[in-house]
Amino acid sequence: MRHYMKEEWQAFHRGELSEISRREMERHLLSCEICMNSFLESMPEEDIVNAGKMLPVDFTDSTMLYIKEKSRPEPPVCHPNTWRKRWQDLFVYYVAAAILTMFFAGGGVFQSLVDNYSQLSRTACSLEHQKMQDSIRMDWPGQIADRTARWIENFENRKKEGVSK
C-alpha cells in the first residue's frame, strides 16, 4: 500500500491536485490510519481555528449525550393485550387442527392411508417372496450339478478306501 507524504497532503489542503488524484487520496484516507494521521498533522492551523469557530460551544457535550442516548437499548414495549392476542391466536390454531383431524378421521383419510400402507407392504413382501422363488427355480440346474459333483466325489472316495483296505 502506498502512503502519501506530508507535502502531498499539504497540496491536497491547498487544492493544487487534479480531481482524479484528490479522489484517490480521499479513498485512501478511509482505509489507512497512518495517512489519516499524516493528513491531520499537515492541516494548516488557520483551518483548525476556522473549523472551531463554526462549531457551537456545546458541540462535544451534545454529541456525547446523543451517543449515550442512542447506545442505550430501549426497553421492549409490552402491552397487556399482546399476550392475550397470542394466546387467542394459539387457541384458534389448535381448534382448527382438531377440526381438521376429526374431519379427516371421519372421512376415512387416515384409514385409507393405513390400508394403502399395509397393501404396499404386502406387495413388497410378495415381490420379495416371488424373487426368492424365481431364484430357486432358475438355479435348480446349478443345484443338481453341485449335488451330482459331490455324489461322484463321495463315490470315488469310497472306492479308493475300498481298494486301499
C-alpha positions in Angstrom: 0.0 0.0 0.0 1.4 3.4 -1.0 1.4 6.0 1.7 1.3 9.7 0.9 3.9 12.2 2.1 3.2 15.3 4.2 3.9 17.5 1.2 1.2 15.7 -0.8 -1.3 16.2 2.0 -0.5 19.9 2.1 -1.1 20.2 -1.7 -4.4 18.4 -1.1 -5.3 21.0 1.5 -4.4 23.9 -0.8 -6.5 22.3 -3.7 -3.5 22.0 -6.0 -4.2 18.4 -7.1 -6.2 17.1 -10.1 -9.7 15.8 -9.5 -8.5 12.2 -10.0 -5.6 12.5 -7.5 -7.9 14.2 -5.0 -10.5 11.4 -5.1 -7.8 8.7 -4.9 -6.4 10.3 -1.8 -9.8 10.7 -0.2 -10.5 6.9 -0.8 -7.1 6.1 0.7 -7.9 8.1 3.8 -10.8 5.8 4.5 -8.6 2.7 4.8 -5.2 4.0 6.0 -4.8 5.2 9.6 -1.2 6.2 9.0 -2.1 8.6 6.2 -5.1 9.9 8.2 -2.7 10.9 11.0 -0.4 12.5 8.4 -3.3 14.3 6.8 -4.5 15.7 10.2 -0.9 16.8 11.1 -0.5 18.6 7.8 -3.7 20.6 8.3 -3.0 24.3 8.4 -3.5 26.0 11.8 -5.9 28.5 10.4 -8.2 25.8 9.0 -8.4 24.3 12.5 -9.2 27.7 14.0 -11.9 28.3 11.4 -13.4 24.9 11.9 -13.5 25.5 15.7 -15.4 28.8 15.1 -18.1 27.0 13.1 -18.9 24.5 15.8 -21.2 25.6 18.7 -19.7 25.7 22.2 -21.7 22.7 23.5 -20.9 20.5 20.4 -18.9 17.9 22.3 -21.4 17.7 25.2 -24.4 17.4 22.9 -22.7 14.8 20.7 -21.7 12.7 23.7 -25.3 12.9 25.1 -26.7 11.9 21.7 -24.3 8.9 21.5 -25.3 7.8 25.0 -29.0 8.0 24.3 -28.6 6.0 21.0 -26.5 3.3 22.6 -28.9 2.7 25.4 -31.2 -0.2 24.5 -34.9 0.8 24.5 -37.0 -1.4 26.8 -39.3 -3.6 24.9 -42.9 -2.4 24.7 -45.2 -5.0 26.2 -48.8 -4.3 26.0 -51.2 -6.3 28.2 -53.3 -7.2 25.2 -50.3 -8.6 23.4 -50.2 -11.8 25.4 -54.0 -12.2 25.3 -53.8 -11.9 21.5 -51.1 -14.5 21.2 -53.0 -17.0 23.4 -56.2 -16.4 21.4 -54.3 -17.0 18.1 -52.7 -20.2 19.5 -56.1 -21.4 20.7 -57.6 -20.8 17.2 -54.7 -22.8 15.6 -55.3 -25.7 17.9 -59.0 -25.7 17.4 -58.5 -25.6 13.6 -56.1 -28.5 13.8 -58.5 -30.6 15.9 -61.4 -29.9 13.5 -59.2 -31.0 10.5 -58.2 -34.1 12.4 -61.8 -35.1 13.2 -62.8 -34.3 9.6 -60.0 -36.5 8.1 -60.7 -39.3 10.6 -64.4 -39.2 10.0 -63.9 -39.1 6.2 -61.6 -42.2 6.3 -58.5 -40.4 5.1 -56.3 -41.9 7.9 -57.9 -45.4 7.4 -57.2 -45.3 3.6 -53.6 -44.3 4.4 -53.2 -47.3 6.7 -54.8 -49.6 4.2 -52.6 -48.4 1.4 -49.6 -48.8 3.5 -50.4 -52.3 4.6 -51.3 -53.2 0.9 -48.0 -51.7 -0.2 -46.1 -53.7 2.5 -47.9 -56.9 1.5 -47.0 -56.2 -2.2 -43.4 -55.6 -1.3 -43.3 -58.9 0.7 -44.9 -60.9 -2.1 -42.4 -59.4 -4.6 -39.5 -60.4 -2.4 -41.0 -63.9 -2.0 -41.5 -64.1 -5.8 -37.9 -63.1 -6.4 -36.8 -65.8 -4.0 -38.9 -68.5 -5.7 -37.6 -67.4 -9.1 -34.0 -67.7 -8.0 -34.7 -71.2 -6.7 -36.4 -72.1 -10.0 -33.7 -70.6 -12.1 -30.9 -72.1 -10.1 -32.1 -75.7 -9.9 -29.8 -76.9 -12.7 -26.8 -75.5 -10.8 -28.0 -77.1 -7.6 -28.4 -80.5 -9.4 -24.9 -80.2 -10.9 -23.4 -79.4 -7.5 -25.1 -82.3 -5.8 -24.1 -84.6 -8.6 -20.4 -83.5 -8.3 -20.5 -84.1 -4.6 -22.1 -87.5 -5.0 -19.4 -88.5 -7.6 -16.7 -87.2 -5.3 -18.0 -89.2 -2.4 -18.4 -92.3 -4.6 -14.7 -92.0 -5.7 -13.5 -91.5 -2.2 -15.4 -94.7 -1.0 -13.9 -96.6 -4.0 -10.4 -95.6 -3.1 -11.0 -96.5 0.6 -12.3 -99.9 -0.5 -9.2 -100.6 -2.7 -6.8 -99.5 -0.1 -8.2 -101.9 2.5 
